[in-house]
Amino acid sequence: MLILHENLEQEARVVAKALKKTYGFNSDFFNEVGLEMFTRLPNFSGDSYLVNGFIMNQLMNTLKDNAFMILTAKDIYGNVQSQKDDWVLGGSYGSGSICSVSRLRGLNGEPSRDIGVNTRKYNRRLETLAIHEVGHDVIGKTKAPHLKPAFWVNAESGYKMGLGPHCDDNRCVMYEVVDVKTTPAEEGWLLLGDEKLFDAGLDECMKRQYKDLFCGRCKSAINVGRKYTDRVE
């Protein structure tokens, strides 16, 4: 697997070690992410960016048989018509995935250029996010029918942002998180299938997680293919 990063070599090493321990494959990492990968969002303050899905697909085609992950310090959003709560911690695009460290650095999930939490917590957040995003691709969908469609729902407007299929066991690393800290009920909630949930904070999920991260159903569905285990030039 390839890890492409923006001057985040220490974070790349943390991710590579976590993925090796969890899934068994090695990673090569490089300080190179094309600027065209991200588009700055208008009318948003700070480093708020949209992931360019077209460029992402081009990169997947260029790398062909290599799975990859992009590590960025940019605050990333879901779509070009983004609402202010459309930001995401990461995303999976098949064998390509993205993790943003922007909101992992601070105490309460606000974007930050500086690391405001202790190194152990910061690394644990990053490890959990990276394992989760890769899990979206390596967990065989036909072997994991328990995965349910997840949405972030804004309590005030009723706006729903689709987040893809996620595990329904809140102790599993494949459970969805919508913020670093559990979102107050008056702001919104995780809708998983037909269930309205108020426990989707990353820090809280890490505290109750299984020792080996996955529930039994997700663990039995893991199938790491050649795009992760073989380096094809």
C-alpha positions as CSV (number, residue, x, y, z in Angstrom):
1,M,0.0,0.0,0.0
2,L,1.1,3.6,-0.7
3,I,0.6,6.4,1.8
4,L,0.8,9.9,0.2
5,H,1.0,12.8,2.6
6,E,1.5,16.5,2.9
7,N,4.5,17.0,5.2
8,L,3.0,14.5,7.7
9,E,5.8,11.9,7.8
10,Q,5.3,11.2,11.5
11,E,1.6,10.6,11.0
12,A,2.4,8.4,7.9
13,R,4.6,6.2,10.1
14,V,1.9,5.9,12.7
15,V,-0.7,4.9,10.1
16,A,1.7,2.4,8.4
17,K,2.4,0.7,11.7
18,A,-1.3,0.5,12.6
19,L,-2.3,-1.0,9.2
20,K,0.5,-3.5,9.4
21,K,-0.6,-4.7,12.8
22,T,-4.3,-4.8,11.9
23,Y,-4.3,-6.1,8.3
24,G,-0.8,-7.5,7.9
25,F,0.4,-5.5,4.9
26,N,3.4,-3.1,4.6
27,S,3.2,0.5,3.4
28,D,5.5,2.7,1.5
29,F,5.0,6.4,2.1
30,F,5.8,9.6,0.1
31,N,5.5,13.3,0.7
32,E,3.6,14.0,-2.4
33,V,-0.1,15.0,-2.9
34,G,-1.1,17.0,-6.0
35,L,-2.6,20.3,-5.2
36,E,-5.3,19.6,-7.8
37,M,-6.6,16.9,-5.4
38,F,-8.4,19.5,-3.3
39,T,-10.6,22.5,-4.2
40,R,-11.0,25.3,-1.7
41,L,-14.6,25.8,-0.8
42,P,-16.0,29.4,-1.3
43,N,-17.6,31.2,1.6
44,F,-15.9,28.9,4.1
45,S,-13.2,30.2,6.5
46,G,-9.9,28.6,7.1
47,D,-8.5,25.5,5.2
48,S,-11.8,24.1,4.0
49,Y,-11.6,21.9,0.9
50,L,-13.6,19.6,-1.3
51,V,-12.0,16.4,-2.4
52,N,-11.9,16.3,-6.2
53,G,-13.5,12.9,-7.0
54,F,-12.5,13.1,-10.6
55,I,-8.8,13.6,-9.7
56,M,-9.2,10.8,-7.1
57,N,-10.4,8.4,-9.8
58,Q,-7.5,9.5,-12.1
59,L,-5.1,8.7,-9.3
60,M,-6.6,5.3,-8.8
61,N,-6.3,4.6,-12.5
62,T,-2.6,5.8,-12.5
63,L,-1.7,3.7,-9.5
64,K,-3.6,0.8,-11.0
65,D,-2.9,-2.2,-8.8
66,N,-1.7,-0.2,-5.7
67,A,-4.1,0.7,-2.9
68,F,-3.3,4.1,-1.4
69,M,-4.2,6.5,1.4
70,I,-3.8,10.3,1.4
71,L,-3.0,12.0,4.7
72,T,-3.9,15.7,4.7
73,A,-4.0,18.6,7.2
74,K,-6.8,20.2,5.2
75,D,-10.3,20.2,6.6
76,I,-12.3,18.2,4.0
77,Y,-15.9,18.4,3.0
78,G,-18.4,16.1,1.3
79,N,-19.7,17.8,-1.8
80,V,-19.5,21.0,-3.8
81,Q,-22.8,22.3,-2.3
82,S,-21.5,21.6,1.2
83,Q,-23.4,22.7,4.3
84,K,-21.3,23.9,7.2
85,D,-21.7,20.5,8.9
86,D,-20.7,18.5,5.8
87,W,-17.1,18.1,6.9
88,V,-15.7,14.6,7.2
89,L,-12.8,13.1,9.1
90,G,-12.0,10.8,6.2
91,G,-13.4,9.0,3.2
92,S,-13.1,5.8,1.2
93,Y,-13.1,5.6,-2.6
94,G,-12.6,1.9,-3.1
95,S,-8.9,1.1,-3.0
96,G,-8.1,4.8,-2.4
97,S,-8.9,6.6,0.9
98,I,-8.3,9.9,2.6
99,C,-7.7,10.8,6.3
100,S,-7.7,14.4,7.5
101,V,-5.8,15.2,10.7
102,S,-7.3,18.7,11.0
103,R,-10.0,17.9,13.5
104,L,-8.0,15.1,15.2
105,R,-5.5,17.6,16.6
106,G,-7.7,19.6,19.0
107,L,-9.7,18.9,22.1
108,N,-13.2,19.1,20.7
109,G,-13.1,18.4,17.0
110,E,-12.6,21.9,15.7
111,P,-10.1,22.4,12.8
112,S,-6.6,23.0,14.1
113,R,-3.2,23.6,12.7
114,D,-1.5,22.7,16.0
115,I,-1.7,19.6,18.0
116,G,-3.5,20.5,21.2
117,V,-4.0,17.0,22.7
118,N,-1.3,14.6,24.0
119,T,0.5,12.6,21.4
120,R,-0.9,9.2,22.5
121,K,-4.5,10.4,22.0
122,Y,-3.7,12.1,18.7
123,N,-2.1,8.9,17.4
124,R,-4.9,6.7,18.6
125,R,-7.4,8.9,16.8
126,L,-5.4,8.7,13.6
127,E,-4.9,4.9,13.9
128,T,-8.6,4.3,14.4
129,L,-9.6,6.5,11.5
130,A,-7.1,4.9,9.1
131,I,-8.1,1.4,10.1
132,H,-11.8,2.3,9.6
133,E,-11.3,3.9,6.1
134,V,-9.3,0.9,4.8
135,G,-11.9,-1.4,6.4
136,H,-14.5,0.0,4.0
137,D,-12.6,-1.5,1.1
138,V,-11.3,-4.8,2.5
139,I,-14.5,-5.9,4.2
140,G,-16.3,-8.0,1.7
141,K,-19.8,-6.6,1.2
142,T,-21.4,-10.0,0.5
143,K,-19.9,-11.4,3.7
144,A,-21.1,-8.4,5.8
145,P,-24.8,-8.0,5.2
146,H,-25.2,-6.5,8.7
147,L,-23.7,-3.2,7.5
148,K,-26.4,-0.5,7.4
149,P,-26.6,2.9,5.6
150,A,-25.5,5.7,7.9
151,F,-26.4,9.4,7.8
152,W,-25.5,12.5,9.7
153,V,-28.8,14.4,10.5
154,N,-28.8,18.1,11.4
155,A,-31.4,18.5,14.2
156,E,-32.3,22.1,13.3
157,S,-32.7,21.8,9.5
158,G,-33.3,18.0,9.1
159,Y,-30.6,17.9,6.5
160,K,-29.1,14.4,5.9
161,M,-25.6,13.7,4.7
162,G,-25.0,10.1,3.5
163,L,-22.0,8.4,5.0
164,G,-22.2,4.9,3.4
165,P,-22.6,1.5,5.0
166,H,-21.4,1.0,8.6
167,C,-21.4,-1.7,11.3
168,D,-24.3,-1.6,13.8
169,D,-22.1,-2.7,16.7
170,N,-20.9,0.4,18.5
171,R,-17.9,-1.4,19.9
172,C,-16.6,-2.2,16.4
173,V,-14.1,0.0,14.6
174,M,-16.4,0.0,11.6
175,Y,-19.2,1.8,13.6
176,E,-19.6,5.3,12.2
177,V,-18.3,8.4,14.0
178,V,-19.7,11.9,13.1
179,D,-17.4,13.9,15.3
180,V,-14.4,13.7,17.6
181,K,-16.7,14.1,20.6
182,T,-20.3,12.9,20.8
183,T,-22.5,15.5,19.2
184,P,-25.1,17.1,21.6
185,A,-28.6,15.9,20.8
186,E,-29.8,19.4,20.0
187,E,-27.3,19.6,17.2
188,G,-27.9,16.3,15.4
189,W,-27.4,12.5,15.5
190,L,-26.3,9.5,13.6
191,L,-29.1,7.7,11.7
192,L,-28.0,4.1,11.2
193,G,-30.6,2.1,9.3
194,D,-33.8,3.2,11.0
195,E,-32.2,3.9,14.4
196,K,-31.5,7.3,15.7
197,L,-28.2,7.2,17.8
198,F,-26.4,9.7,20.0
199,D,-23.1,7.8,20.6
200,A,-21.0,8.5,17.5
201,G,-18.1,10.4,19.0
202,L,-14.6,9.1,18.0
203,D,-13.1,9.5,21.6
204,E,-16.1,7.7,23.1
205,C,-16.0,4.9,20.5
206,M,-12.3,4.3,21.2
207,K,-13.0,3.9,24.9
208,R,-15.6,1.1,24.4
209,Q,-13.9,-0.6,21.4
210,Y,-13.2,-4.3,21.3
211,K,-9.6,-5.2,22.2
212,D,-9.0,-6.4,18.6
213,L,-11.1,-3.6,17.2
214,F,-13.6,-5.5,15.1
215,C,-16.8,-7.3,15.9
216,G,-16.9,-10.9,14.9
217,R,-19.0,-10.3,11.8
218,C,-16.7,-7.6,10.4
219,K,-13.6,-9.6,11.3
220,S,-14.8,-12.7,9.4
221,A,-15.6,-10.5,6.3
222,I,-12.0,-9.1,6.0
223,N,-10.4,-10.0,2.7
224,V,-7.2,-8.1,2.0
225,G,-6.4,-8.3,-1.7
226,R,-3.3,-7.9,-3.8
227,K,-3.7,-4.1,-4.1
228,Y,-2.7,-3.9,-0.5
229,T,-0.2,-6.7,-0.2
230,D,1.7,-6.4,-3.5
231,R,3.6,-3.4,-4.7
232,V,3.1,-3.3,-8.5
233,E,5.3,-0.8,-10.3
